[in-house]
Amino acid sequence: MNAVFQAFVEDEGGAVTVDWVVLTAAIVGLAIFVIFLVRGGAGALATKISNTLANSITVGTTGG
């Protein structure tokens, strides 16, 4: 029984998996943070572009 427990304690196979899970969670968290950070500025820029295009471009009608 002691040998089985000792082998379990010395096995590092699961430690690599935990490292990858933590690293992946950190990357996903950072990506979500960046999306929320950029979202407001991108929305404001889209509104400015839309307003500029709506005010500066006129489409004429031809006959009818």
Distance bins in CASP14 RR format, pairs under 12 A and 6 or more apart:
PFRMAT RR
TARGET T0000
AUTHOR 0000-0000-0000
RMODE 2
METHOD distances of the structure
MODEL  1
1 7 0 0 0 0 0 1 0 0 0 0 0
1 8 0 0 0 0 0 1 0 0 0 0 0
2 8 0 0 0 0 0 1 0 0 0 0 0
2 9 0 0 0 0 0 1 0 0 0 0 0
3 9 0 0 0 0 0 1 0 0 0 0 0
3 10 0 0 0 0 0 1 0 0 0 0 0
4 10 0 0 0 0 0 1 0 0 0 0 0
4 11 0 0 0 0 0 1 0 0 0 0 0
5 11 0 0 0 0 0 1 0 0 0 0 0
7 13 0 0 0 0 0 1 0 0 0 0 0
8 14 0 0 0 0 0 1 0 0 0 0 0
9 15 0 0 0 0 0 1 0 0 0 0 0
11 17 0 0 0 0 0 1 0 0 0 0 0
12 18 0 0 0 0 0 1 0 0 0 0 0
12 19 0 0 0 0 0 1 0 0 0 0 0
13 19 0 0 0 0 0 1 0 0 0 0 0
13 20 0 0 0 0 0 1 0 0 0 0 0
14 20 0 0 0 0 1 0 0 0 0 0 0
14 21 0 0 0 0 1 0 0 0 0 0 0
15 21 0 0 0 0 0 1 0 0 0 0 0
15 22 0 0 0 0 0 1 0 0 0 0 0
16 22 0 0 0 0 0 1 0 0 0 0 0
16 23 0 0 0 0 0 1 0 0 0 0 0
17 23 0 0 0 0 0 1 0 0 0 0 0
17 24 0 0 0 0 0 1 0 0 0 0 0
18 24 0 0 0 0 0 1 0 0 0 0 0
18 25 0 0 0 0 0 1 0 0 0 0 0
19 25 0 0 0 0 0 1 0 0 0 0 0
19 26 0 0 0 0 0 1 0 0 0 0 0
20 26 0 0 0 0 0 1 0 0 0 0 0
20 27 0 0 0 0 0 1 0 0 0 0 0
21 27 0 0 0 0 0 1 0 0 0 0 0
21 28 0 0 0 0 0 1 0 0 0 0 0
22 28 0 0 0 0 0 1 0 0 0 0 0
22 29 0 0 0 0 0 1 0 0 0 0 0
23 29 0 0 0 0 0 1 0 0 0 0 0
23 30 0 0 0 0 0 1 0 0 0 0 0
24 30 0 0 0 0 0 1 0 0 0 0 0
24 31 0 0 0 0 0 1 0 0 0 0 0
25 31 0 0 0 0 0 1 0 0 0 0 0
25 32 0 0 0 0 0 1 0 0 0 0 0
26 32 0 0 0 0 0 1 0 0 0 0 0
26 33 0 0 0 0 0 1 0 0 0 0 0
27 33 0 0 0 0 0 1 0 0 0 0 0
27 34 0 0 0 0 0 1 0 0 0 0 0
28 34 0 0 0 0 0 1 0 0 0 0 0
28 35 0 0 0 0 0 1 0 0 0 0 0
29 35 0 0 0 0 1 0 0 0 0 0 0
29 36 0 0 0 0 0 1 0 0 0 0 0
29 37 0 0 0 0 0 1 0 0 0 0 0
30 36 0 0 0 0 0 1 0 0 0 0 0
30 37 0 0 0 0 0 1 0 0 0 0 0
31 37 0 0 0 0 0 1 0 0 0 0 0
31 38 0 0 0 0 0 1 0 0 0 0 0
32 38 0 0 0 0 0 1 0 0 0 0 0
32 39 0 0 0 0 0 1 0 0 0 0 0
33 39 0 0 0 0 0 1 0 0 0 0 0
34 40 0 0 0 0 0 1 0 0 0 0 0
34 42 0 0 0 0 0 1 0 0 0 0 0
35 41 0 0 0 0 0 1 0 0 0 0 0
35 42 0 0 0 0 1 0 0 0 0 0 0
36 42 0 0 0 0 0 1 0 0 0 0 0
38 44 0 0 0 0 0 1 0 0 0 0 0
38 45 0 0 0 0 0 1 0 0 0 0 0
38 46 0 0 0 0 0 1 0 0 0 0 0
39 45 0 0 0 0 0 1 0 0 0 0 0
39 46 0 0 0 0 0 1 0 0 0 0 0
40 46 0 0 0 0 1 0 0 0 0 0 0
40 47 0 0 0 0 0 1 0 0 0 0 0
41 47 0 0 0 0 1 0 0 0 0 0 0
41 48 0 0 0 0 1 0 0 0 0 0 0
41 49 0 0 0 0 0 1 0 0 0 0 0
42 48 0 0 0 0 0 1 0 0 0 0 0
42 49 0 0 0 0 0 1 0 0 0 0 0
43 49 0 0 0 0 1 0 0 0 0 0 0
43 50 0 0 0 0 1 0 0 0 0 0 0
43 51 0 0 0 0 0 1 0 0 0 0 0
44 50 0 0 0 0 0 1 0 0 0 0 0
44 51 0 0 0 0 0 1 0 0 0 0 0
45 51 0 0 0 0 0 1 0 0 0 0 0
45 52 0 0 0 0 0 1 0 0 0 0 0
46 52 0 0 0 0 0 1 0 0 0 0 0
46 53 0 0 0 0 0 1 0 0 0 0 0
47 53 0 0 0 0 0 1 0 0 0 0 0
47 54 0 0 0 0 0 1 0 0 0 0 0
48 54 0 0 0 0 0 1 0 0 0 0 0
48 55 0 0 0 0 0 1 0 0 0 0 0
49 55 0 0 0 0 0 1 0 0 0 0 0
49 56 0 0 0 0 0 1 0 0 0 0 0
49 57 0 0 0 0 0 1 0 0 0 0 0
50 56 0 0 0 0 0 1 0 0 0 0 0
50 57 0 0 0 0 0 1 0 0 0 0 0
51 57 0 0 0 0 0 1 0 0 0 0 0
53 59 0 0 0 0 0 1 0 0 0 0 0
END
